[in-house]
Amino acid sequence: MLSALARNKWAYLFLLPWFLFFTVFTLYPFLYGIAVSFTDFDAIEMDFTGLANYRDLLTDELFGKAVVHTLQFASILIPSTVILALLIARFLQGQRPGFQTFTKAAFYLPTVVCEAALVIVWKWLFHPAFGLSTMICNWMGVQPVDWFGNTRISIPFIAVLILGYGVAQPIILYSAAMGNIPASYYEAAAMDGARQGTVFFGITLPLLRPTTTFILITSSIGALQIFATPYLLTGGGPNHATTTILLLLYKSAFLFGKYGFAAAIGVVLFIAIAAISVIQFRAMRSGEIQY
């Protein structure tokens, strides 16, 4: 053991700054948050309450709504991200290299812009009183739509906005994965007279399974942690119609001072994300094809 440490001392020495940063700013806050979830903590006094915060979650109406809204966002974003990215990447596969580069850059550009800046632009574009969409509706003689104040369309509309910048990375991942599939597979299929649909579903899609697994897991994690967009656009309204789990966590801690309750929400969210990720990973790995 000592000889191994001595032999790799320089490697451990270079890893030490990252490990210290990880311990102080990730591991310690994570463990501390779990401990706080078992207390009644108001940032001054901490009283141990056991599972009281978790019992409160089961009966809290707003938490139930937040779970439903988060699942609604996820049910829109996860399949839309995978399907849209796959279709766009498939379309780009047969195009000229210059066009591919331009299109990928156009999709990826919003991801390098601060999310808050994008949300502010959207808020002005779709403002119900003086936004660009309202001006266009008035010019066309159509009743303007309250995009963020209508409880029936607020979640789908916000999901579409998030999809606009969330689909960029999956497009690039799918494009790279398609480019790595051996051309001999397609040549053999062409010699057998296989149609394009058969080639896509019989060759391309199965060989993209590892990439799809990664995109599914990362999209699920992102969809279950939606915060900034609904917070800046609607503040969780109208009537809590766009309040997500992470937004409720923020409000519980920093607006209402219920740090123990907020920590319990975080622990439950962590467990849910971990469980969903493991299930997705095992389900997708079961039929993985190697090439």
N, C-alpha and C positions, 0 to 999 in steps of 0.2 A: 504493500500500500504506500509506504513512504518512498520507495524507489519510483513508483509511478508518479507520485506528486512531484518528486525532484526532477524526474525526466520531463514532465509537462509544466514545470513551474512558470515558464514564460507565457504559455497559453492561458493558464489560470490568472496570471497577473494582468494580461490584456482584457480578460473577461471580467475582472473585478469591478471596474467602473460601471459597466452595464448592470452587473449583479447588484451593486449597491443602489443604483438608481431604481432598478426593478423592486428591490426590497422596500425601499423607503416610500416610493410613490405608487406602487401597485400592490404588492403582497401585504404590507402592513395596513393600508386603508381597507383592503378587501377583508382581512381578518377582523379589523376593528369594526367594520360595518356589520359583520355577522354578530359580533358581541353586542353592539348597540341595539340590534333588532330584538334582543331579549330584555330591553330596559325601557323605562320612561325617561327619556333624555330631552332636556330643553336647552342644551348647550351650556348649562350651568351646573345643574344637579342631575345625577344619574341614579335611578332607582331600579333595581332588578324586578322585573314583572313576569319572567318566564315566557310562556307562549301567549301572553295576553294580546300582543300586537298581531300575531298570526290568527288568533280567534277573531279579532276585530276585522281582519281582512275578509273573513268568510261572511260577515254580516254587513260589510260596508257597501252601500248601494253604489256609490261613486266608483269604487274599485271594480265592481262588477261591470259597470258601464265602460270603464277604461279597458278592461279585458276584451269586451265585445268589440269596441272600436279598434283596438290594436289588431285583433284577428281579422276585422274587415279590411284594414289596410293591408295586412299580410296576404289575405286571399286575393287581393287585386294585384299587388306588387310582385309577389313571388312568381306565379305562372306567367304574368305579363313580361317580366324581365327575361325569363328563360326563353319564352316563345319568340318575343320580338328580337332579342339578341341573336337567336339562332337563325331567324329568317333573314335579318340584315346581313349577318356574316355569310350566309349561304349565297345571297345575292351578290355580295362583293367578291366572292370567290372566283367568279368568271369574268370580272371586270379588269380593265387595264391597271397596272400598278400605280400610276399617278392618280387615277380616280379613287382607288382604294385608300391611298394615303390621305388624300384630301377629305374623304368621307369620314374616315376614322378620326382625323384631327378635329373635324367639325363636331362629331359626337363627343369627343373627349374634352374639348375646350371648356364646357361648363363645369367639369369636375375640378378644374384647377382654380376656379373662381370661388371665393368664399360663399358658403351656402347662405349666410345672412344677406349678402349683397344680392344674390339671385332672388331671395324671398322678397326683399324690398322692391325690386323691379316688378315682380309678379303682383305685389300688392298695389302698386300704382297702375299697372296695366289693367287690372280687373277690379279696381275700386268701383263700388256700386254708384257713387255720386259723380265722380269726374275722371274715371279711368278711361283708357283708350277703348276698351270693349264697350263701355257705356256710350261713348261718343259715336262709335260705329253703329250700335243699335239704334240710337236716336236718328242718325243720318238715314238709316234704312227704314225708319218708321216701325221698329220692333221694340217691344217692351224690354228694357234692360234686365239682365239676370243678376240677382244678388248671389254671386258665386260662393261667398264664404258665409252668408247669413241664412242660406237655405239648408235645413238639416238633412234633406234628402239627397242633395248633390255635393255637399261640402266634402265628405270623405272621398268619393270617387274623383272629384276635381283635384283635391290636394294630392291624391295618389298619382294622378296623371302628371302633375308638376314634378313630383319626386322621381317618377319614372323617366322624365326628360333628361335628368343628369345621372340617374342611377344605372342606366342601361349601357353606358359607354364602356366601362371595363369588361362586362361580359361579352360585348361585341368583339373587342380586341382579343380576349381569351379564346373565344370560339374561332375567330379567324386564324389565330396562331395554331390552334389544335387541328383545324381542317388542313392547314398547310403542311402539317407533319404526317398526315396519313399517306402511306406509300402509294404512289401513282399506279403501281402494278395491280392493286386491287380494282381500281376503276378500269384499267385496261382489260383485265380478265372479264369484268362484268360487261364491258362493251363488246368483247368477242362473243359472249354468250347471248348478246342481244337484249340485255336487261334495260328496262325503261328507267328514266330519271327518278321517278318516284320509288321504284324498287331499289335503285342504287342508294338513294338517300336514306330510306328506312332500313335497308338491309346491310349497308356498309358504313355510311357516314355516321348516322345516329348512334349505333352501338359502339363505335370506336370513340365517340365523344363522351362516353359515360363518365370517365374520371373528371373531365372538365365540367360536365353537367352537375356532378356531385359537388364540386367546389363552388360552383355558382349558386346552386340550391342552398347550400349551407350558409354562405356569406350573405345571400339575399334574405334568408330567413332571419339571420342575426340582425341585419340592418332594419328589416321590416318590423321586428319586435322591439326595436329601440328607437323608433321614430320620436323625435322631440322638437328639433329646431323649427322645421317648416310649419307644423300646426301652432306652435307656440308664438311664432312671429306673425303668422297670418291671421289667426283667429283667437289666440290665447286659450284655446281649448273649447271655445264656444262654437255656435250659439247653444246655450243651455247644455253645456258640456258635451255637445255632439261630436267634437273632434278631440276630446281629451284622451290621450293614450296613457299607457302604464307609466312610461318614463316621465311624461308631463305631470301626471298625478304625483309621482315621487318627488319631483322638483317643487311642486306647490305645497305638498305636505311638509317638506323640510324647511324651505326658505320663505314661504308665505305664512304658514300656520305654526311653524316651530315644532312640529311633531316628528322629531328626528328618529325616534325608535320605530314609529309606524312607517316612515319613509324607508328606513333600513330594511324592515321586513319586506316591503314591496320589492326592494332591490334583490334580496335573497331569493324570493319567489321567482322573480324574473330571470335571475341567473340559473336557477334549477330548471326552469321551463326551457330556456335557450339551450342549455347543455343537453337536456333529454331529447329535444327535437333534433339537434345536430347529430347526436349519436344514432338515433333512429334513421335519419336520412342517410347517414354515412353507411350504416350496415345494410340498409335496403338497396342502395345504389351499388355497393361493392359486391353484393351477392351474385350479380350477373355480369361482372366486368369482363371485357374481352381484351386480351393482351395482343400486341402486334409489334 
